């Protein structure tokens, strides 16, 4: 007896459900909630900024439009732009702007050139480069007060280190130089401190930018026959133009705002010869208690720095696009 094999009925093929992921559309009002959440994160910081920065700035601007009297209950008459007219007719203030401009012209190029050179050097396979990075960055984190007093001692009229270098070591001067008794020798000492303290900052910015340049570009340039200078000129330098522009703008702003080193090394002397705008503002406001005029000096400097920064920003953006 033969048995007929039973054929199982075909089972339906189990199909896995196709899961289609669709991007969830924001529900009605979802975009508004996102915007409100963003404002929730931004507003506390903006409120703090307004309290610490904007409110004092507005009060200082209003102060500059009055002949402010510090005596409680005394009248502080509204004088409009008289304090600003006085500032731009004041030879000491104009002299302070020239000093700040000279300080900027000397310190900014030197900080950029030396900082960029050190960054290129420390971006190579130099033994001990981590230790050198720390060493060159140390001046940045030192106190302005401490190093200003140190440089005042170095450039002292007697047996300071600066006189030993220019008289005994290099022989460029026949006798000791009274650095702080002359306008330009005093500015040399102040500028030397500015360069020494700022090189490490610019070096770190340039080093970060150089590290981000792909190594493949250098390898391709080397295959094409470019040497170290050629690779720097045609690969590294175009790649870090953005960093160069940023450093340039920030250093110029910092140059016009030089303050602590001048205050502690020369005090604006002799005879106001080494005054810069911020030390002159400090003298007018806190030595002579002429807060209205001091505020006008401060806002005049702010306007000048703003104009220079906008022009620099426009020029650098145009250069980067071209």
Secondary structure, 3 states (H helix, E strand, C coil): CCCCCCCCCCCCCCCCCCCCCCCCCCCCCHHHHHHHHHHHHHHHHHHHHHHHHHHHHHHHHHHHCECCCCCCCCCCCECCCHHHHHHHCCHHHHHHHHHHHHHHHHHHHHHHHHHHHHHHHHHCCCCCHHHHHHHHHHHHHCCHHHHHHHHHHHCCCCCCHHHHHHHHHCCCCCCCCCHHHCHHHHHHHHHHHHHHHHHHHHHHHHHHHHHCCCHHHHHHHHHCCCCHHHHHHHHHHHHCHHHHHHHHHHHHHHHHCCCHHHHHHCCCCCCCCCCCHHHHHHHHHHHCCCHHHHHHHHHHHHHHHHHHHHHHHHHHHHHHHC
